[in-house]
């Protein structure tokens, strides 16, 4: 049975999708039974096969679901071109910042259990954040470091308004000296809590609550989860999310027996060349997700996963916090997470806001792409993305592996191809 929330005046236009596909193995049904044209949906095949044929990308996996049922689930190209290994729907991808939504859900689970409030200061769990510093530009160049006007809160971290960047702000020299820049932690030979404690002493990019700044906020939340739950982040997510949602291929560090399923990262170049990223190195390498020290569980960008696993996570959100009879969150918590928390003063960019872990569409016309008001989404640094459109009862996942970025407009193209295929 399904029901709809009240109108947008009170809740997002959310229908609780009835999930009928088996959690163990996803099988696409006839798309026409849930409002797609078979012929028009097949245009995805032509476009993404052409990207592979023209050597613009190695491969990808695309999953489209509507009304709780999978309409489209295909792999394109190669998991690894050099060994001629075909991409499969069960291939494993580095999902980078798609980790953030999972960790944000974990925070809200702890709030529901009374372990924390998102209004709590971060220092309740990480004392080093009692007093932080901010780098402020000087009128004639350079910067000075001043005391933050107030403590950052858990809610600041969830909305990326705590002022914490990725170490590339005006005080980048100090972050570089500390050896903490960019999203990648897999090579760190220390528990993530030690890194997060060191971040507390560095100059932030803005005062808490004054500006949207994207960075290590969700990594800090990962340590809050560890302190509030008494479990390591990987243990908490495995026990409380991955196992209940049957996310059997989602890890911070991949088991050796699954290493051959990990898709290779490629570096696309203008002119058609497509080369594998270096094996060794940090942010633009293949990454130490198999061979690393396995100590740093990055809540902001550390997970690897499959399209199936991440779909089941998103379907839980779309269902109002429930999946296959397992209640993860209250529907009221889902609502709170998927509405804008920035307001006009802190607007992320025109037509787009940010909730508690998700970008939220506020004005479709200003944004200029397909997708209803209330749609929430995000992506990862290796080229993956997802979106959930509650008004259309739609979930779309797109997984690929490119660094530092694609030269094709693949994500925008996929969005067009999905919406043009709808016939109701």
C-alpha positions as CSV (number, residue, x, y, z in Angstrom):
1,X,0.0,0.0,0.0
2,X,1.2,3.5,-0.7
3,X,0.2,6.9,0.5
4,X,1.2,10.4,-0.3
5,X,2.4,13.1,2.1
6,X,0.4,16.3,2.3
7,X,1.1,19.1,-0.2
8,X,4.4,21.0,-0.6
9,X,3.2,23.5,1.9
10,X,4.0,21.0,4.6
11,X,6.0,18.1,3.1
12,X,7.8,17.5,-0.1
13,X,5.5,15.8,-2.7
14,X,6.7,12.3,-1.6
15,X,4.9,9.1,-2.4
16,X,6.0,6.2,-0.3
17,X,7.1,3.8,-3.1
18,X,6.1,0.2,-2.7
19,X,9.2,-1.8,-3.3
20,X,8.5,-5.1,-5.0
21,X,11.9,-6.1,-6.5
22,X,14.0,-8.6,-4.6
23,X,16.8,-7.1,-2.5
24,X,19.2,-9.9,-3.5
25,X,19.0,-9.4,-7.2
26,X,17.5,-6.5,-9.1
27,X,15.6,-7.3,-12.3
28,X,14.2,-4.7,-14.6
29,X,10.5,-5.0,-15.4
30,X,8.7,-3.8,-18.5
31,X,9.2,0.0,-18.4
32,X,5.8,0.7,-20.0
33,X,4.1,-0.7,-16.9
34,X,5.5,2.3,-14.8
35,X,5.2,5.1,-17.3
36,X,8.2,4.8,-19.7
37,X,8.3,4.4,-23.4
38,X,10.5,1.4,-24.2
39,X,11.7,2.9,-27.5
40,X,12.5,6.3,-25.9
41,X,14.3,4.7,-22.9
42,X,16.4,2.7,-25.3
43,X,18.0,6.0,-26.4
44,X,20.2,5.7,-23.3
45,X,21.8,2.7,-25.0
46,X,22.7,4.5,-28.1
47,X,24.2,7.5,-26.3
48,X,26.3,5.7,-23.7
49,X,27.4,3.0,-26.2
50,X,28.7,5.8,-28.4
51,X,30.7,7.3,-25.5
52,X,32.5,4.0,-25.2
53,X,32.9,3.5,-28.9
54,X,34.3,7.0,-29.3
55,X,36.7,6.4,-26.4
56,X,35.3,9.2,-24.3
57,X,34.7,6.9,-21.4
58,X,35.6,3.4,-20.5
59,X,32.3,2.3,-19.1
60,X,29.3,2.9,-16.8
61,X,26.3,1.4,-15.0
62,X,22.9,3.1,-15.2
63,X,19.9,2.2,-13.1
64,X,16.5,3.9,-13.4
65,X,13.6,3.0,-11.1
66,X,10.1,4.4,-10.8
67,X,7.3,3.6,-8.3
68,X,9.6,1.3,-6.4
69,X,10.4,-0.8,-9.5
70,X,13.5,-1.0,-11.7
71,X,12.8,0.0,-15.3
72,X,16.3,0.1,-16.6
73,X,19.5,-1.5,-15.3
74,X,22.4,-1.8,-17.7
75,X,26.2,-1.8,-17.9
76,X,28.2,-0.2,-20.8
77,X,31.7,-0.6,-22.0
78,X,34.6,-1.9,-19.9
79,X,35.4,-2.2,-16.2
80,X,39.0,-2.4,-17.3
81,X,39.9,-1.6,-21.0
82,X,43.5,-2.9,-20.8
83,X,42.4,-6.4,-19.8
84,X,39.3,-6.3,-22.0
85,X,37.1,-6.8,-18.9
86,X,33.5,-5.9,-19.6
87,X,31.6,-3.6,-17.2
88,X,28.9,-5.5,-15.4
89,X,26.0,-4.3,-13.3
90,X,27.7,-5.7,-10.3
91,X,30.9,-3.8,-10.8
92,X,32.2,-1.9,-7.8
93,X,32.8,1.9,-7.9
94,X,34.5,4.5,-5.8
95,X,31.5,6.6,-4.9
96,X,33.5,9.4,-3.1
97,X,31.1,12.1,-1.9
98,X,28.1,9.9,-2.3
99,X,29.4,8.6,1.1
100,X,28.1,11.9,2.6
101,X,24.4,11.0,2.3
102,X,25.0,7.7,4.1
103,X,26.8,9.3,7.0
104,X,24.2,12.1,7.2
105,X,21.5,9.4,7.6
106,X,23.6,7.7,10.3
107,X,23.7,11.1,12.2
108,X,19.9,11.4,12.0
109,X,19.5,7.8,13.3
110,X,21.5,8.7,16.4
111,X,19.3,11.8,16.8
112,X,16.2,9.6,16.7
113,X,17.8,7.4,19.4
114,X,18.5,10.4,21.7
115,X,22.3,10.0,21.4
116,X,22.7,13.6,20.0
117,X,20.8,16.6,18.7
118,X,21.9,18.3,15.5
119,X,21.8,21.5,17.4
120,X,24.6,20.2,19.7
121,X,28.0,21.8,19.4
122,X,30.6,19.6,17.7
123,X,32.8,20.0,20.8
124,X,30.3,17.8,22.8
125,X,31.9,14.9,21.0
126,X,35.2,16.3,19.7
127,X,36.6,18.7,22.4
128,X,39.2,20.1,20.0
129,X,36.4,22.0,18.2
130,X,35.4,24.1,21.3
131,X,37.3,27.0,19.8
132,X,38.2,27.1,16.2
133,X,39.9,29.7,13.9
134,X,39.0,31.4,10.7
135,X,41.2,32.9,8.0
136,X,40.0,36.3,7.0
137,X,41.3,38.2,4.0
138,X,43.1,41.5,4.5
139,X,42.2,44.5,2.4
140,X,45.7,44.7,0.8
141,X,46.2,41.0,0.3
142,X,47.1,38.0,2.5
143,X,45.0,37.0,5.5
144,X,44.8,37.1,9.2
145,X,43.6,34.3,11.6
146,X,40.8,35.2,14.0
147,X,38.8,33.3,16.6
148,X,35.5,31.9,15.2
149,X,32.5,33.9,16.2
150,X,30.7,30.9,17.6
151,X,31.1,27.1,17.9
152,X,30.2,25.0,15.0
153,X,27.2,22.7,15.4
154,X,26.4,19.3,14.0
155,X,23.7,21.0,11.9
156,X,26.4,23.3,10.5
157,X,28.3,20.2,9.4
158,X,25.2,18.6,7.8
159,X,24.5,21.7,5.8
160,X,28.1,22.5,4.9
161,X,27.8,25.9,6.7
162,X,30.5,25.2,9.4
163,X,33.1,27.0,7.3
164,X,35.3,23.8,6.8
165,X,36.7,23.6,3.3
166,X,39.0,21.0,1.6
167,X,42.2,22.9,2.6
168,X,42.2,25.0,-0.6
169,X,41.0,28.4,0.8
170,X,43.1,31.5,1.5
171,X,45.0,29.7,4.2
172,X,45.9,26.7,1.9
173,X,49.5,27.1,2.9
174,X,48.8,26.0,6.5
175,X,46.6,23.1,5.4
176,X,49.3,22.0,3.0
177,X,51.9,22.2,5.7
178,X,49.6,19.9,7.8
179,X,49.3,17.5,4.9
180,X,45.5,17.7,4.8
181,X,44.0,18.8,1.5
182,X,41.4,17.3,-0.9
183,X,38.9,14.6,-0.2
184,X,41.1,11.5,-0.3
185,X,42.0,9.7,3.0
186,X,42.5,6.1,2.0
187,X,46.3,6.2,2.2
188,X,46.3,7.7,5.7
189,X,48.0,5.4,8.3
190,X,46.1,6.8,11.2
191,X,42.5,6.5,12.5
192,X,40.3,9.2,10.9
193,X,39.6,10.7,14.4
194,X,43.3,11.7,14.7
195,X,43.1,13.5,11.3
196,X,39.9,15.3,12.3
197,X,41.4,16.4,15.6
198,X,44.3,18.0,13.7
199,X,41.9,19.8,11.3
200,X,40.4,21.6,14.3
201,X,43.6,23.6,14.8
202,X,43.7,24.8,11.2
203,X,42.1,28.1,9.9
204,X,38.6,27.5,8.5
205,X,37.3,29.3,5.4
206,X,34.4,31.0,7.1
207,X,32.7,31.6,10.4
208,X,30.1,28.9,11.3
209,X,26.7,29.7,9.9
210,X,27.8,32.5,7.6
211,X,28.5,30.8,4.3
212,X,28.1,27.5,2.4
213,X,31.6,25.9,2.2
214,X,32.0,22.4,0.9
215,X,34.7,20.3,2.5
216,X,35.6,18.0,5.4
217,X,32.3,18.6,7.3
218,X,31.0,15.1,6.8
219,X,34.3,13.6,7.7
220,X,33.9,15.3,11.0
221,X,30.4,13.9,11.3
222,X,31.9,10.4,10.9
223,X,33.9,11.0,14.1
224,X,30.8,12.3,15.9
225,X,29.1,9.0,15.0
226,X,32.0,7.1,16.5
227,X,32.0,9.0,19.7
228,X,28.1,9.1,20.1
229,X,27.7,5.4,19.2
230,X,30.8,3.9,20.8
231,X,31.6,2.1,17.5
232,X,34.0,2.7,14.7
233,X,32.3,4.3,11.7
234,X,32.7,1.2,9.5
235,X,31.2,-1.0,12.2
236,X,28.3,1.3,12.8
237,X,27.4,1.6,9.1
238,X,27.8,-2.1,8.6
239,X,25.5,-3.1,11.5
240,X,23.0,-0.3,11.4
241,X,22.7,0.4,7.6
242,X,24.5,-1.9,5.2
243,X,23.3,-5.2,6.7
244,X,19.7,-4.1,7.2
245,X,19.6,-2.7,3.7
246,X,21.4,-5.7,2.2
247,X,24.2,-3.5,0.9
248,X,26.5,-6.5,0.5
249,X,29.2,-4.7,-1.7
250,X,29.6,-1.4,0.2
251,X,32.9,-0.9,2.1
252,X,35.5,1.6,3.0
253,X,38.2,-0.9,2.0
254,X,37.4,-3.7,-0.4
255,X,37.9,-7.3,0.6
256,X,40.7,-8.9,-1.5
257,X,38.3,-11.5,-3.0
258,X,36.2,-8.7,-4.5
259,X,39.1,-6.6,-5.9
260,X,38.6,-7.9,-9.4
261,X,35.2,-6.3,-9.5
262,X,36.5,-2.8,-8.8
263,X,36.3,-0.6,-11.9
264,X,39.4,1.1,-13.1
265,X,39.7,4.9,-12.9
266,X,40.4,6.6,-16.2
267,X,41.8,10.0,-17.1
268,X,40.0,11.4,-20.3
269,X,41.9,13.8,-22.5
270,X,40.8,16.1,-25.2
271,X,41.4,14.5,-28.6
272,X,40.2,11.0,-27.6
273,X,42.9,9.4,-25.5
274,X,41.7,7.6,-22.4
275,X,44.4,6.4,-20.0
276,X,44.1,4.6,-16.7
277,X,45.0,6.8,-13.7
278,X,48.3,6.0,-12.0
279,X,48.2,3.1,-9.6
280,X,50.1,4.9,-6.9
281,X,49.5,8.4,-5.6
282,X,46.6,10.1,-3.8
283,X,43.6,12.0,-5.1
284,X,44.1,11.4,-8.9
285,X,45.3,7.8,-8.7
286,X,43.5,4.4,-8.5
287,X,43.4,4.9,-4.8
288,X,44.4,2.5,-2.0
289,X,40.9,1.1,-1.5
290,X,42.3,-2.5,-1.7
291,X,45.9,-2.2,-0.6
292,X,45.7,0.8,1.8
293,X,46.4,0.8,5.6
294,X,42.6,0.3,6.2
295,X,42.6,2.7,9.1
296,X,41.0,5.9,7.9
297,X,37.2,5.6,7.5
298,X,36.4,8.8,5.6
299,X,32.8,9.7,6.2
300,X,33.0,12.4,3.5
301,X,34.3,10.4,0.6
302,X,35.6,6.9,1.6
303,X,33.1,4.3,0.4
304,X,33.1,2.0,-2.6
305,X,29.7,0.5,-3.7
306,X,27.6,-0.9,-6.5
307,X,24.6,0.6,-8.2
308,X,22.3,-2.1,-6.6
309,X,23.5,-1.3,-3.1
310,X,23.2,2.5,-3.5
311,X,19.8,2.1,-5.1
312,X,18.6,0.2,-2.0
313,X,19.8,3.0,0.2
314,X,18.0,5.6,-1.9
315,X,14.9,3.5,-2.1
316,X,14.8,3.5,1.7
317,X,14.9,7.3,1.7
318,X,12.2,7.5,-1.0
319,X,10.1,5.0,1.0
320,X,10.1,7.5,3.9
321,X,12.9,5.6,5.8
322,X,11.9,2.0,5.3
323,X,13.1,-0.8,3.0
324,X,11.9,-4.4,2.8
325,X,10.2,-4.1,6.2
326,X,13.3,-2.6,7.9
327,X,12.6,0.8,9.5
328,X,15.7,3.0,9.4
329,X,14.3,6.5,9.8
330,X,11.1,8.2,10.6
331,X,9.4,9.7,7.6
332,X,9.5,13.1,9.4
333,X,13.3,12.8,9.6
334,X,13.4,12.1,5.9
335,X,11.4,15.2,5.3
336,X,13.7,17.3,7.5
337,X,16.7,16.0,5.6
338,X,15.3,16.7,2.1
339,X,14.1,20.3,2.5
340,X,16.3,23.4,2.1
341,X,18.2,24.5,5.2
342,X,20.2,27.4,3.7
343,X,17.6,30.0,2.9
344,X,18.2,32.9,0.6
345,X,21.1,34.3,2.6
346,X,23.2,31.2,2.3
347,X,22.0,30.0,-1.1
348,X,24.2,27.3,-2.6
349,X,23.6,28.6,-6.1
350,X,20.5,30.0,-7.9
351,X,17.5,27.6,-7.8
352,X,19.3,25.1,-5.5
353,X,19.4,24.7,-1.8
354,X,20.9,22.1,0.6
355,X,19.2,19.9,3.2
356,X,20.9,17.7,5.7
357,X,23.2,15.8,3.3
358,X,21.4,16.5,0.0
359,X,21.3,19.2,-2.7
360,X,17.6,20.2,-3.1
361,X,16.0,21.7,-6.2
362,X,14.0,24.9,-5.3
363,X,13.3,26.4,-8.7
364,X,13.4,24.2,-11.8
365,X,13.4,27.2,-14.2
366,X,16.3,28.9,-12.6
367,X,18.2,25.7,-12.4
368,X,17.5,25.1,-16.1
369,X,17.4,21.3,-16.2
370,X,14.8,18.5,-15.9
371,X,13.7,17.6,-12.4
372,X,10.8,18.6,-10.1
373,X,10.9,21.0,-7.2
374,X,11.9,19.0,-4.2
375,X,14.2,16.7,-6.1
376,X,17.3,15.8,-4.0
377,X,20.7,14.6,-5.3
378,X,24.5,14.6,-5.1
379,X,27.4,12.9,-6.8
380,X,31.0,11.8,-6.4
381,X,34.5,13.0,-7.5
382,X,35.0,9.9,-9.7
383,X,32.0,10.9,-12.0
384,X,29.1,9.1,-10.3
385,X,25.8,10.8,-9.5
386,X,22.3,10.1,-8.4
387,X,19.0,11.9,-8.0
388,X,15.6,11.2,-6.4
389,X,12.5,13.0,-7.8
390,X,9.7,12.4,-5.3
391,X,7.1,14.1,-7.5
392,X,7.8,11.6,-10.3
393,X,8.5,8.7,-7.9
394,X,11.8,8.4,-9.7
395,X,15.3,7.3,-8.7
396,X,18.3,7.4,-11.1
397,X,21.9,6.2,-10.5
398,X,24.8,6.7,-12.8
399,X,28.2,5.1,-11.9
400,X,31.4,5.7,-13.8
401,X,35.1,6.2,-12.9
402,X,36.9,9.3,-14.2
403,X,39.4,11.7,-12.7
404,X,39.6,14.6,-12.5
405,X,36.5,15.0,-14.6
406,X,34.7,13.9,-17.8
407,X,35.0,15.8,-21.1
408,X,31.5,14.7,-22.1
409,X,28.2,16.1,-20.7
410,X,27.2,12.7,-19.7
411,X,25.3,13.5,-16.5
412,X,23.2,16.2,-18.2
413,X,22.6,13.9,-21.2
414,X,21.4,11.1,-19.0
415,X,19.0,13.5,-17.2
416,X,17.5,14.5,-20.5
417,X,17.2,10.9,-21.8
418,X,15.4,9.7,-18.6
419,X,12.8,12.5,-18.5
420,X,12.1,12.4,-22.3
421,X,11.3,8.7,-22.0
422,X,8.4,9.3,-19.5
423,X,4.9,9.0,-21.1
424,X,2.7,9.7,-18.0
